[in-house]
Amino acid sequence: MRENIEEGAANERKHLEAARKLLFDYLPLSDSQWEVFKQGFRIRKYKKGEFVLREGETERFLSIVIQGLTRHFVLVQGEEHSFDFSFQHEFNCSYSSFIQQKPSRFYIEALDDCILASLPYTFLQSLYEQFPESNKFGRTAVEQYYIWREQRELSLLTESASERYEKLMQKYPVYLEQVPLKYLASYLNIKPESLSRIRKGLLQK
């Protein structure tokens, strides 16, 4: 029992250190500041297929994916439409729900066993008051989201499905192997059979 407790504590320290390294570019905290900051982190674990967030629930956490990946999707007339993935070392959140503390309009599902380092909304608000410089962290997460939104909208309007897929493969060559074809096709806004033809064509080049 004691060994299990010690192992669990060691794993949590490892996950927190990973979160600190990922945050450093956005928020270079001193050791004393980090001691305060890390008190708010919660290490949350999800099995493949579990929901991190459901439609109608309010997003309480701004998270970093330490391990695994998640899928963001909406239900339209009973059909799932995937519109985003959060890969390892990226932020994971329903941003509008988190910022407004209102119910989310979409689902977040673990596509693999996931470990998230998560900061609660209430903790972040108190942190912003205590350390004004930490506002940069929350602002950066939101800025990244809106940059992604603009890039995705422009991509859908100006690039072919093949071009969108190739760009995605260049950015996430390993992670995309874990994404089922139907989810990836939905994200690219094409049919699964069209994605299969694109993949086959690229292999023949």
Buried (B, 14 or more C-beta within 10 A) or exposed (E): EEEEEEEEEEEBEEBBEBBBEBBEEBBEBEEEBBEEBBEBBBBBBBEEEEEBBEBEBBBBBBBBBBBBBBBBBBEEEEEBBBBBBBBBEBBBBBBBBBBEEEEBEBBBBBBBBBBBBBBBBEBBEEBBEEBEEBBBBBEBBBEBBEEEEEEBEEBEEEEEBBEBBBEBEEEBEEBBEBBEEEBBBBBBBBEBEBBEBBBEEEEEE
